[in-house]
Amino acid sequence: MSLLNQLFNRGVLGAKCKTCLTLVISRMKLIQNKRDVNLKLMRKEIAQFLQTGQEAIARIRVEHVIREQNIQAAYDILELFCEFVLARVPVLESQKECPTELREAIASIVFAAPRCSDLPDLMQIRNLFGAKYGKEFVMAASELRPDTSVNRSLIERLSVNAPSAEARLELLKQIAREYNLNWDSSNTEAEFRKNHEDLLGGTKQISVAPSPSEAPIKLGEPKPSNNGVHKALPSNGSQGTRQIPPPSRNASLSKANEIQPSVNHTPTEPINEIRIEPKPRPSEVLDMAQAAIASAERACAAARAAAALVNVKYVSHNNNLQEAKSS
């Protein structure tokens, strides 16, 4: 009989599962007590920032408070699930498949195990369930497939998405009421309504200026001619003017480099010089634009790296301060 129990992972699996569940429950209670103290301290600091008019810092700190509260709520759910599974370990040993009444609790523990780094015993429980029910069961719960039964509230609490503006504003108002602060939230509400753009990314569109030949011609102005140069000369014994016929194509091509139009001239002045500006080829314009985009992307990457470094230093400094205050 003992050989059959070892073949079906019975007996040994139940003992290991009980030990790991007991350790997880006791560890979660200790962590929750420390988190309660830290949350009270952080809420008090936010109240001080609101009282001294430092609302910008309070808006940043409130996000950390919301994340801590979500993790605390997630740990409360996990603690209930662990206690429920611990009481049903004999049922797990007697059945080969996962019982229906324990599916939500086991799937939630499997989902939360890699997302709770301060609870290493959860990973051992996850491995035990994977050895009993198969890797497909564990992958389905971890990837939140439609056929899984992971608790929805636990998924929301362990989400890494940034909290909404409404949640941050509501928590700030709650802290102000808790500490009896006469705080005007109009500035914070206006700040939360703003649509902040990602200026580090820059624009990815290339605007090409129209060529002089494609420039619009205003009404009343003569249309420029590319065939030749018309010059007004007085006729013999009269005040009228006559036009010189345009030269032939070969003559205009041979003298194209010698005749340059003046850019800034009035219609009444004679055209003495014609300047022909060389136009860059489309391939050169595209190469320069691509080089500018690559340089901008490198600058954006450097700016993001610097911002991430500052954020890491800020978080580590904040953690050191909290540890010093708690000690």
C-alpha positions as CSV (number, residue, x, y, z in Angstrom):
1,M,0.0,0.0,0.0
2,S,2.8,2.4,0.8
3,L,4.3,1.7,-2.7
4,L,1.0,2.7,-4.3
5,N,0.9,5.8,-2.2
6,Q,4.4,6.7,-3.4
7,L,3.4,6.1,-7.0
8,F,0.5,8.4,-6.8
9,N,2.5,11.0,-4.7
10,R,0.3,10.5,-1.7
11,G,1.4,10.7,1.9
12,V,4.7,12.5,1.1
13,L,2.9,15.2,-1.0
14,G,0.4,15.8,1.9
15,A,3.1,16.2,4.5
16,K,5.1,18.6,2.4
17,C,2.0,20.6,1.4
18,K,1.0,21.0,5.1
19,T,4.5,22.1,6.1
20,C,4.7,24.7,3.3
21,L,1.2,26.0,3.9
22,T,1.8,26.4,7.6
23,L,5.1,28.4,6.9
24,V,3.4,30.6,4.4
25,I,0.5,31.5,6.7
26,S,2.9,32.4,9.6
27,R,5.2,34.4,7.3
28,M,2.3,36.3,5.8
29,K,1.0,37.4,9.2
30,L,4.5,38.8,10.1
31,I,4.7,40.6,6.8
32,Q,1.2,42.0,7.1
33,N,2.0,43.5,10.6
34,K,5.1,45.2,9.2
35,R,3.1,46.5,6.2
36,D,0.5,48.0,8.5
37,V,3.1,50.0,10.3
38,N,4.7,51.2,7.1
39,L,1.3,52.2,5.6
40,K,0.4,54.3,8.7
41,L,3.8,56.0,8.5
42,M,3.4,56.7,4.7
43,R,-0.1,58.1,5.2
44,K,1.2,60.4,7.9
45,E,4.0,61.7,5.7
46,I,1.4,62.4,2.9
47,A,-0.7,64.4,5.4
48,Q,2.4,66.4,6.3
49,F,3.1,67.1,2.6
50,L,-0.5,68.3,2.1
51,Q,-0.4,70.5,5.2
52,T,2.9,72.2,4.0
53,G,1.6,72.7,0.5
54,Q,3.9,70.1,-1.2
55,E,1.1,68.6,-3.2
56,A,3.4,67.4,-6.0
57,I,5.3,65.1,-3.7
58,A,2.0,63.9,-2.1
59,R,0.7,63.0,-5.6
60,I,3.8,60.8,-6.2
61,R,3.8,59.2,-2.7
62,V,0.1,58.3,-2.9
63,E,0.8,55.8,-5.8
64,H,3.2,53.9,-3.6
65,V,0.5,53.8,-0.8
66,I,-2.1,52.4,-3.2
67,R,0.3,49.6,-4.4
68,E,1.1,48.7,-0.8
69,Q,-2.7,48.6,0.1
70,N,-3.3,46.4,-3.0
71,I,-0.6,44.0,-1.9
72,Q,-1.9,43.9,1.6
73,A,-5.4,43.0,0.3
74,A,-3.9,40.4,-2.0
75,Y,-2.1,38.8,1.0
76,D,-5.3,38.7,3.0
77,I,-7.0,36.8,0.1
78,L,-4.0,34.4,-0.2
79,E,-4.0,33.7,3.6
80,L,-7.7,32.7,3.4
81,F,-7.0,30.4,0.5
82,C,-4.0,28.8,2.2
83,E,-5.9,28.1,5.3
84,F,-8.8,26.6,3.2
85,V,-6.4,24.3,1.3
86,L,-4.6,23.3,4.5
87,A,-7.9,22.1,6.0
88,R,-8.6,20.1,2.8
89,V,-5.2,18.4,2.4
90,P,-6.7,14.9,3.1
91,V,-9.2,15.5,0.2
92,L,-6.4,16.4,-2.1
93,E,-4.6,13.2,-1.3
94,S,-7.6,11.0,-1.8
95,Q,-8.4,12.4,-5.3
96,K,-6.3,12.3,-8.4
97,E,-7.9,15.4,-10.1
98,C,-8.3,18.8,-8.5
99,P,-11.6,19.0,-6.6
100,T,-14.1,21.5,-7.8
101,E,-14.4,23.3,-4.5
102,L,-10.6,23.8,-4.3
103,R,-10.0,24.8,-7.9
104,E,-10.2,28.6,-7.3
105,A,-8.0,28.5,-4.2
106,I,-5.3,26.3,-5.8
107,A,-5.3,28.2,-9.1
108,S,-5.0,31.5,-7.2
109,I,-2.1,30.3,-5.2
110,V,-0.4,29.1,-8.4
111,F,-1.0,32.4,-10.0
112,A,0.3,34.5,-7.1
113,A,3.4,32.4,-6.3
114,P,5.8,34.0,-8.8
115,R,4.4,37.5,-8.1
116,C,5.1,37.4,-4.3
117,S,8.9,37.4,-4.0
118,D,8.9,37.7,-0.2
119,L,6.9,34.4,0.1
120,P,9.3,31.7,-1.3
121,D,7.3,28.9,0.2
122,L,4.5,29.6,-2.3
123,M,6.8,28.5,-5.1
124,Q,7.3,25.2,-3.4
125,I,3.6,24.8,-3.1
126,R,3.2,25.7,-6.7
127,N,5.8,23.0,-7.6
128,L,3.9,20.4,-5.6
129,F,0.6,21.2,-7.3
130,G,2.4,21.0,-10.7
131,A,3.8,17.5,-9.8
132,K,0.3,16.3,-8.9
133,Y,-1.9,18.0,-11.5
134,G,0.6,18.5,-14.4
135,K,2.4,21.4,-15.9
136,E,-0.6,22.3,-18.1
137,F,-2.7,23.1,-15.0
138,V,0.1,25.4,-13.7
139,M,0.6,27.1,-17.0
140,A,-3.1,27.7,-17.4
141,A,-3.4,29.4,-14.0
142,S,-0.2,31.4,-14.5
143,E,-1.2,32.7,-18.0
144,L,-4.8,33.4,-16.9
145,R,-6.4,31.2,-19.6
146,P,-10.2,31.3,-20.0
147,D,-10.6,27.8,-18.4
148,T,-8.9,28.8,-15.1
149,S,-10.6,29.9,-11.9
150,V,-8.2,32.5,-10.5
151,N,-9.8,34.9,-8.2
152,R,-10.5,38.2,-10.0
153,S,-10.0,40.4,-7.0
154,L,-6.5,38.8,-6.6
155,I,-5.7,39.5,-10.2
156,E,-6.6,43.2,-9.8
157,R,-4.6,43.6,-6.5
158,L,-1.5,42.0,-8.0
159,S,-1.7,44.0,-11.3
160,V,1.3,46.2,-12.1
161,N,-0.8,48.9,-13.9
162,A,-0.6,52.4,-12.5
163,P,-3.5,53.5,-10.3
164,S,-6.1,55.7,-11.9
165,A,-6.3,59.5,-11.2
166,E,-9.7,59.0,-9.5
167,A,-8.2,56.4,-7.0
168,R,-5.3,58.7,-6.2
169,L,-7.5,61.7,-5.6
170,E,-9.9,59.7,-3.5
171,L,-7.1,58.4,-1.3
172,L,-5.7,62.0,-0.9
173,K,-9.1,63.2,0.2
174,Q,-9.4,60.3,2.6
175,I,-6.0,61.0,4.2
176,A,-7.0,64.7,4.5
177,R,-10.2,63.8,6.3
178,E,-8.4,61.3,8.5
179,Y,-6.0,64.0,9.8
180,N,-8.6,66.8,9.8
181,L,-6.8,68.9,7.2
182,N,-8.4,71.9,5.5
183,W,-7.0,70.9,2.1
184,D,-8.2,72.5,-1.2
185,S,-8.0,69.7,-3.8
186,S,-8.7,72.0,-6.8
187,N,-5.1,72.2,-7.9
188,T,-4.6,68.4,-7.7
189,E,-7.9,67.8,-9.6
190,A,-6.7,70.1,-12.4
191,E,-3.3,68.3,-12.5
192,F,-5.0,64.9,-12.8
193,R,-7.2,66.1,-15.7
194,K,-4.2,67.1,-17.8
195,N,-3.2,64.9,-20.7
196,H,0.6,64.5,-20.3
197,E,2.3,63.7,-23.6
198,D,5.4,61.5,-23.9
199,L,7.9,64.2,-24.9
200,L,10.9,61.8,-24.8
201,G,9.6,59.8,-27.8
202,G,9.6,62.9,-30.0
203,T,7.8,63.0,-33.4
204,K,8.3,60.4,-36.0
205,Q,7.0,62.4,-38.9
206,I,9.2,64.0,-41.5
207,S,7.9,67.2,-43.0
208,V,9.4,68.0,-46.4
209,A,9.3,71.6,-47.6
210,P,7.8,72.1,-51.0
211,S,10.3,72.8,-53.8
212,P,10.3,76.3,-55.4
213,S,8.7,74.9,-58.5
214,E,5.8,73.6,-56.5
215,A,5.3,76.9,-54.6
216,P,1.8,78.5,-55.1
217,I,1.6,81.4,-57.5
218,K,-0.4,84.4,-56.3
219,L,-2.9,86.1,-58.5
220,G,-1.6,89.1,-60.3
221,E,2.0,87.9,-60.3
222,P,3.7,86.7,-63.6
223,K,4.4,83.0,-63.8
224,P,8.2,82.3,-63.9
225,S,9.5,80.9,-67.1
226,N,12.2,78.3,-67.3
227,N,12.8,78.6,-71.1
228,G,14.7,81.8,-71.1
229,V,15.0,85.4,-69.8
230,H,12.8,88.2,-71.0
231,K,14.3,91.6,-70.8
232,A,12.5,94.9,-71.5
233,L,14.4,97.2,-73.8
234,P,13.2,100.5,-75.3
235,S,12.5,100.6,-79.0
236,N,14.0,103.1,-81.4
237,G,12.2,106.4,-81.2
238,S,9.3,105.1,-79.0
239,Q,8.6,104.7,-75.4
240,G,7.2,101.2,-75.7
241,T,9.1,98.0,-75.0
242,R,9.9,95.0,-77.1
243,Q,10.7,91.4,-75.9
244,I,13.7,89.4,-76.8
245,P,12.8,86.0,-78.0
246,P,14.0,83.1,-75.8
247,P,17.2,81.5,-76.9
248,S,17.4,78.0,-78.2
249,R,17.6,75.0,-75.9
250,N,21.3,74.4,-76.4
251,A,22.2,78.0,-75.8
252,S,20.1,78.1,-72.5
253,L,21.8,74.9,-71.3
254,S,25.3,76.2,-72.0
255,K,24.7,79.5,-70.2
256,A,22.7,78.0,-67.3
257,N,25.8,78.1,-65.0
258,E,26.7,81.7,-66.0
259,I,23.2,83.3,-65.5
260,Q,22.0,83.5,-61.8
261,P,18.7,85.1,-60.7
262,S,18.8,87.5,-57.8
263,V,16.6,86.2,-55.0
264,N,15.7,89.6,-53.5
265,H,14.6,91.9,-56.4
266,T,11.6,94.0,-57.1
267,P,9.5,93.7,-60.2
268,T,10.6,97.1,-61.5
269,E,14.4,96.3,-61.2
270,P,16.1,94.6,-64.2
271,I,17.2,91.1,-63.7
272,N,21.0,91.2,-63.8
273,E,21.9,87.9,-62.3
274,I,20.2,84.5,-61.9
275,R,21.3,82.3,-59.1
276,I,20.6,78.6,-59.5
277,E,20.7,76.9,-56.1
278,P,21.6,73.2,-56.2
279,K,18.8,71.0,-54.8
280,P,19.6,68.0,-52.6
281,R,18.5,64.7,-54.0
282,P,15.6,62.9,-52.3
283,S,18.0,60.1,-51.2
284,E,20.2,62.6,-49.4
285,V,17.2,64.2,-47.7
286,L,16.0,60.7,-46.5
287,D,19.4,59.8,-45.2
288,M,19.7,63.0,-43.2
289,A,16.2,62.5,-41.8
290,Q,17.0,58.9,-40.8
291,A,20.2,60.0,-39.1
292,A,18.3,62.7,-37.2
293,I,15.7,60.2,-36.1
294,A,18.4,57.7,-34.9
295,S,20.2,60.5,-33.0
296,A,16.9,61.5,-31.3
297,E,16.1,57.9,-30.4
298,R,19.6,57.5,-28.8
299,A,19.0,60.7,-26.8
300,C,15.6,59.4,-25.7
301,A,17.1,56.1,-24.5
302,A,19.7,57.9,-22.5
303,A,17.1,60.1,-20.9
304,R,15.0,57.1,-20.0
305,A,18.0,55.3,-18.5
306,A,18.8,58.4,-16.4
307,A,15.2,58.7,-15.2
308,A,15.2,55.0,-14.3
309,L,18.5,55.4,-12.3
310,V,17.1,58.4,-10.4
311,N,13.9,56.4,-9.6
312,V,15.9,53.5,-8.3
313,K,18.0,55.7,-6.1
314,Y,14.9,57.4,-4.8
315,V,13.2,54.1,-4.0
316,S,16.3,52.8,-2.2
317,H,16.7,56.0,-0.2
318,N,13.0,55.9,0.7
319,N,13.3,52.2,1.9
320,N,16.4,53.1,4.0
321,L,14.5,55.9,5.6
322,Q,11.6,53.6,6.4
323,E,13.8,51.0,7.8
324,A,15.6,53.6,10.0
325,K,12.3,54.9,11.2
326,S,10.8,51.5,11.9
327,S,14.0,50.4,13.8
